[in-house]
Amino acid sequence: MPAPYSLDLRQKVVSKYTSGEFTQEEVSKLFGINISTFKRWHVMYKNTGNLEPITEKKGRPAKLDQVGLTVIEKAVELNNTITLDALSALYFKKRKIRVGRSILSRALAKLNLNRKKLSVSSAEKDSPESKKKERRT
């Protein structure tokens, strides 16, 4: 996102127009800004008397807060072979918030956690059926 125009420029533009010597189009051409930008500044000045750039973050709040990241981190520490679907179910059970696999994947990347993926043969070795066979022999 580009940096906002400086407060000094905004004040100069609005004061030039409010002096009554220039039209909106002339002021915007004089300072090299878009007419819609000038109109937005002018409305902001009329309504609030302030021309400072808005620095508030917009957008949807994150589903995973610091507590949620801690829950995920502990779950992966206990079982580093957990699937994203199982992690999603565990997270819902603990926090009552549904999160998808993509959110969890990004959270794991943010935490620098790698899940160990088991190969088919390795997973079969750990299955209860294979352990029963080992005991018989």
N, C-alpha and C positions, 0 to 999 in steps of 0.2 A: 504494500500500500504506500503511495507516495506521501511525502511529508506535507502537512497543511501549510497554506500560505501564512506568512508572518503576520503578527498582530499589527505591526507598524503599517504594512501594506494595506491591510483591511481598513484601518482607520483613515489612511490617506484617501482611499477610494470612496468611502462613505462620506467623508467630509467634503470632498470635491463635488459630489452629487448634491449634498444638502446645501451647499453654497448657492445653488440655483443657477449657476452659469452653464452647466452641461446637462444633457439628457443621459438617460441610463446607457444607451448605446454608445454615446460619445465617451463616457467615462470608462466603459468596459474596453473599448478600442484603445483609448489613451494608455491604460495600464496593461493591456494585453491579456485580459481575462475573459472568460466566457460570460455572456449576458446572464445566464441562469445562475452562475456563481455570484455575480453581483447582486442579483435579485434576492438570493438566499441570504447574503450578508445584510442587505438592507432590511429585510423582514426581521432578521435576528436582532438588528440594532433597534428597530422600532419597537419590538416586543419586549426585549430585555435590557436594552441599553448597553449590551456587552457584545464584543466581537471576538472573544477568545475562542480558539478552536475547541470543538467538543472532543474530549479524550476518553470518554466512557467506552468501554468495550461493548459491542453489540453482538447479538447472536445467542444461541441456545446455551444454557449453562451445562457444564460437564456432568455426566451421570456418575462418573467416578471421582470422588473427592479423595483426600489424603487417607481417610479411614478405609475407604474402598480399596485403595492401592495396597494398603497394609494387609487387608484380608486376602487379596490375590497373592501377595508376596508370601504370606505364611502358608497358603494352600499349595503353592508351587514348591516351597521348601519341604513340606511334608510328603509331597508326591510329585516329583518332577516329570513323571510320564502322564500326567493328567491331560485329558483332551480339552479342547476349548468348550465343547458342549458340556462336559462334566463340570468344568470350572464355572460355566454360566449357571448351571443348576445349583452348584454349591453357593455361588454368590447370591442367587435369589433366596436360597434357604436362610442365609445369614443376614442379608440386608433388606430383603423384600423388594428388590429393584431388579427388573429384567434388563440384562445387558446381552448384546449380541456378540458373535465371535469376532467381528472386526474391532469392536471396542476393546475386547479383551486382548486381542493381538497387539493393538497399539499400546495398551497399558503394559503388557509384558515387554515391549520394546522400550518403553519409557523407563521401566525399572531395570533394564539391561538383563532380563532373565531369559534364559534359553530353556526350553523344555526338551528333555531327552526323548527322542523317538525310538521306540523299540522296533526291532525287525520282527518279522513274523515268527521266525524260529526262536528268537529270544523270548517273545511273548508266550510261545507254546511251552517253553521250558518252565516258565513261572506259573503255568496254569495248574489248578488243583488236580486235574486228571493225570498229568505227567508226574506229579509228586506221588500219587498213589502207585503208579507203575514202578517208580524207583524203589518204593518201600517193599514191593513184592519180590523184587530181584535180589 
